[in-house]
Amino acid sequence: MRICPLLKNPTGQFTAQEQLNHLSILESQSKKMVADIGWLTIPPRLNHWLRNSRPGYYIPFHEVFKDELPEYEDRASVLGFLAWSPEALQGGLVDVDSGLIYRYSRNARDRLLSFLILIVAFFAAAGIIVGAAYLPLETWPLDPTVLPTLLIGWAALLAGLVVHVGIGIAKRVQAQRGRPPIIAVGDLPLLVNAKVGHILLKILLTLVGLFGLLFSLGVESTTPVNAFLVGYTLDSVFELFGAGIEQRAGAQMTALRKQVDIANR
């Protein structure tokens, strides 16, 4: 950059085309310098943030560093390097598609505890389903005779959720032009520890989806196919369900405000 004629002789006589050429070279050199600085400074800061955060937290890479690396291609290159280099990040898992870096514990005991929490949550969810069939309420529509339907429906719902995740991975493989995804079995404890909160939320949503299906269609109309489809479209179902609740709540609030205004008059 020091030998750029525009910087060495700002008052020199240059044609418009010469100025454009020099400015283009200067701009590319400036972008390269910014990218090199990002390569040198971003990984150490990420490691510092990961050391000072708890498992389950994540860092939105593109949002945090878009001011330092304005070019998306430069940020994608750094993020890809962090994902493919095993020792680049200490305690962080990189999701290249979403641009998120998840924090996991480097302590084996903490990772084992995450597995135990999921096992307890799974059996607790099964216990809730069994308990729902034995509630001693007169108007309760469930009884012990429908317990097999409840358990089979929940299993089908979980299967639909797993298939949905698998198809999502297959779509990402196609987007990567056939390049297979990195599936390291040894990283499974790290992944579970980093996303244990998300997995617990999914287990809770499967329960809500199961009972919503039962109470909306009835026990007689609930089949494994219906439960599987609910599990496959679980996120979409709850988006629609939540939007419907918000619309109804907004309408009720509007009506309530009108009633209050009328009463005040």
C-alpha positions, -999 to +999 in steps of 0.1 A: +000+000+000+029+024+006+040+022-030+005+031-043+010+061-065-021+078-051-006+077-016+029+086-026+019+115-048-017+126-039-014+158-060-001+140-091-017+141-124-036+109-131-062+101-156-096+088-144-088+053-155-055+053-137-071+066-105-098+039-108-071+012-112-051+024-083-082+027-060-093-008-070-059-022-060-059-002-028-093-014-019-085-051-024-053-047-004-073-030+025-098-059+025-070-084+025-054-067+055-087-066+074-093-103+067-057-112+079-062-092+111-095-111+116-078-144+111-052-135+138-074-119+164-108-136+163-099-172+174-082-161+206-111-139+216-136-167+209-116-190+232-116-163+259-154-159+256-160-197+256-139-201+288-160-175+305-194-189+295-214-219+306-223-250+286-254-244+264-246-208+255-238-200+219-220-172+201-237-159+169-205-155+148-218-135+119-237-110+141-207-105+164-180-101+138-199-084+109-184-051+118-148-064+119-152-086+088-178-069+066-174-094+038-195-125+043-170-147+024-143-137+049-164-146+079-174-179+062-138-187+057-129-181+093-159-200+105-151-230+082-115-230+096-128-230+131-152-259+123-126-281+105-096-274+128-099-297+159-077-275+182-088-241+170-116-237+196-113-250+232-148-259+244-168-248+213-187-266+186-193-248+153-225-250+133-214-236+100-250-235+085-264-213+113-231-196+122-235-205+158-207-216+181-220-237+210-202-239+244-196-274+258-179-285+290-144-300+287-150-319+319-160-355+313-181-356+345-202-327+333-208-344+299-218-376+317-242-356+338-259-343+306-266-378+295-280-387+329-303-356+328-316-367+294-322-402+306-341-389+336-361-365+314-370-393+290-383-415+318-400-385+335-419-378+302-429-415+300-441-413+336-462-383+328-479-402+300-485-432+322-498-409+350-521-391+327-539-425+320-545-430+357-557-396+368-587-401+391-609-375+374-645-380+364-644-359+332-608-369+323-610-386+288-580-409+294-580-442+313-556-472+317-572-489+287-557-463+263-522-465+278-508-485+248-522-459+224-505-432+244-471-449+245-472-460+208-483-425+198-454-409+217-429-433+202-442-425+167-440-388+175-404-392+186-397-411+154-411-384+133-389-358+151-358-380+144-367-384+108-371-347+104-336-341+118-322-368+095-338-352+064-325-318+074-290-333+075-295-348+040-306-315+026-275-298+040-254-325+023-271-317-010-265-280-005-228-289+000-227-305-035-225-340-022-198-334+003-206-357+033-212-341+066-187-345+095-203-371+118-178-380+146-193-404+171-168-392+196-183-357+194-217-370+205-211-363+243-199-328+234-230-322+212-254-335+239-237-313+266-238-282+243-275-287+234-290-305+264-313-275+269-326-277+233-331-315+236-351-311+269-372-285+252-379-309+223-389-336+248-413-312+264-428-302+231-434-339+222-455-342+253-475-311+244-479-323+208-490-357+219-517-344+243-527-317+218-533-345+192-552-366+217-575-338+228-581-324+193-588-356+174-598-379+203-582-411+214-601-432+189-588-411+159-552-409+171-530-433+151-492-438+149-493-422+114-509-390+128-484-389+157-455-395+133-467-365+111-470-343+142-435-352+152-421-346+117-438-311+116-434-303+153-418-269+149-444-258+122-473-271+143-462-250+173-456-220+152-492-222+139-504-230+174-486-201+189-497-177+162-533-188+168-530-182+205-515-147+200-542-138+175-569-149+200-552-132+229-549-099+208-585-100+199-596-106+235-574-077+247-589-054+221-624-063+231-615-059+268-600-024+261-632-014+243-653-026+272-631-006+296-634+025+274-672+022+273-674+017+311-652+048+317-675+069+295 
